[in-house]
């Protein structure tokens, strides 16, 4: 019985260490574009358009830059890249997200899901 408990404890600690390392890489060592994608996807979750996977986030580039992206040009560069990939559409004072799921997937995994 002691072996089982020790093995279970080791597995639990091991799982927590793996999760911590993954979190560290996602947050600390990730590029601005993917961090921006995660942030916008998170805001999009609360601003969905009806029952669809679409969302509209009311936010300017200036406001985004104040959320930890440094100068406004860094936020603008990340937004442009996300728009070029079809993950968002920039509109005056807001960001339209055609698919929150696709944006979230890109933010966490770096991959882009196909449109439904």
Secondary structure as a PSIPRED ss2 file (coil, helix, strand):
# PSIPRED VFORMAT (PSIPRED V4.0)

   1 X C   1.000  0.000  0.000
   2 X H   0.000  1.000  0.000
   3 X H   0.000  1.000  0.000
   4 X H   0.000  1.000  0.000
   5 X H   0.000  1.000  0.000
   6 X H   0.000  1.000  0.000
   7 X H   0.000  1.000  0.000
   8 X H   0.000  1.000  0.000
   9 X H   0.000  1.000  0.000
  10 X H   0.000  1.000  0.000
  11 X H   0.000  1.000  0.000
  12 X H   0.000  1.000  0.000
  13 X H   0.000  1.000  0.000
  14 X H   0.000  1.000  0.000
  15 X H   0.000  1.000  0.000
  16 X H   0.000  1.000  0.000
  17 X H   0.000  1.000  0.000
  18 X H   0.000  1.000  0.000
  19 X H   0.000  1.000  0.000
  20 X H   0.000  1.000  0.000
  21 X H   0.000  1.000  0.000
  22 X H   0.000  1.000  0.000
  23 X H   0.000  1.000  0.000
  24 X H   0.000  1.000  0.000
  25 X H   0.000  1.000  0.000
  26 X H   0.000  1.000  0.000
  27 X H   0.000  1.000  0.000
  28 X C   1.000  0.000  0.000
  29 X C   1.000  0.000  0.000
  30 X C   1.000  0.000  0.000
  31 X C   1.000  0.000  0.000
  32 X H   0.000  1.000  0.000
  33 X H   0.000  1.000  0.000
  34 X H   0.000  1.000  0.000
  35 X H   0.000  1.000  0.000
  36 X H   0.000  1.000  0.000
  37 X H   0.000  1.000  0.000
  38 X H   0.000  1.000  0.000
  39 X H   0.000  1.000  0.000
  40 X H   0.000  1.000  0.000
  41 X H   0.000  1.000  0.000
  42 X H   0.000  1.000  0.000
  43 X H   0.000  1.000  0.000
  44 X H   0.000  1.000  0.000
  45 X H   0.000  1.000  0.000
  46 X C   1.000  0.000  0.000
  47 X C   1.000  0.000  0.000
  48 X E   0.000  0.000  1.000
  49 X C   1.000  0.000  0.000
  50 X C   1.000  0.000  0.000
  51 X C   1.000  0.000  0.000
  52 X C   1.000  0.000  0.000
  53 X C   1.000  0.000  0.000
  54 X C   1.000  0.000  0.000
  55 X E   0.000  0.000  1.000
  56 X E   0.000  0.000  1.000
  57 X E   0.000  0.000  1.000
  58 X E   0.000  0.000  1.000
  59 X C   1.000  0.000  0.000
  60 X C   1.000  0.000  0.000
  61 X H   0.000  1.000  0.000
  62 X H   0.000  1.000  0.000
  63 X H   0.000  1.000  0.000
  64 X H   0.000  1.000  0.000
  65 X H   0.000  1.000  0.000
  66 X H   0.000  1.000  0.000
  67 X H   0.000  1.000  0.000
  68 X H   0.000  1.000  0.000
  69 X H   0.000  1.000  0.000
  70 X C   1.000  0.000  0.000
  71 X C   1.000  0.000  0.000
  72 X H   0.000  1.000  0.000
  73 X H   0.000  1.000  0.000
  74 X H   0.000  1.000  0.000
  75 X H   0.000  1.000  0.000
  76 X H   0.000  1.000  0.000
  77 X H   0.000  1.000  0.000
  78 X H   0.000  1.000  0.000
  79 X H   0.000  1.000  0.000
  80 X H   0.000  1.000  0.000
  81 X H   0.000  1.000  0.000
  82 X H   0.000  1.000  0.000
  83 X H   0.000  1.000  0.000
  84 X H   0.000  1.000  0.000
  85 X C   1.000  0.000  0.000
  86 X C   1.000  0.000  0.000
  87 X C   1.000  0.000  0.000
  88 X C   1.000  0.000  0.000
  89 X E   0.000  0.000  1.000
  90 X E   0.000  0.000  1.000
  91 X E   0.000  0.000  1.000
  92 X C   1.000  0.000  0.000
  93 X C   1.000  0.000  0.000
  94 X E   0.000  0.000  1.000
  95 X E   0.000  0.000  1.000
  96 X E   0.000  0.000  1.000
  97 X E   0.000  0.000  1.000
  98 X C   1.000  0.000  0.000
  99 X C   1.000  0.000  0.000
 100 X H   0.000  1.000  0.000
 101 X H   0.000  1.000  0.000
 102 X H   0.000  1.000  0.000
 103 X H   0.000  1.000  0.000
 104 X H   0.000  1.000  0.000
 105 X H   0.000  1.000  0.000
 106 X H   0.000  1.000  0.000
 107 X H   0.000  1.000  0.000
 108 X H   0.000  1.000  0.000
 109 X H   0.000  1.000  0.000
 110 X C   1.000  0.000  0.000
 111 X C   1.000  0.000  0.000
 112 X C   1.000  0.000  0.000
 113 X C   1.000  0.000  0.000
 114 X C   1.000  0.000  0.000
 115 X C   1.000  0.000  0.000
 116 X C   1.000  0.000  0.000
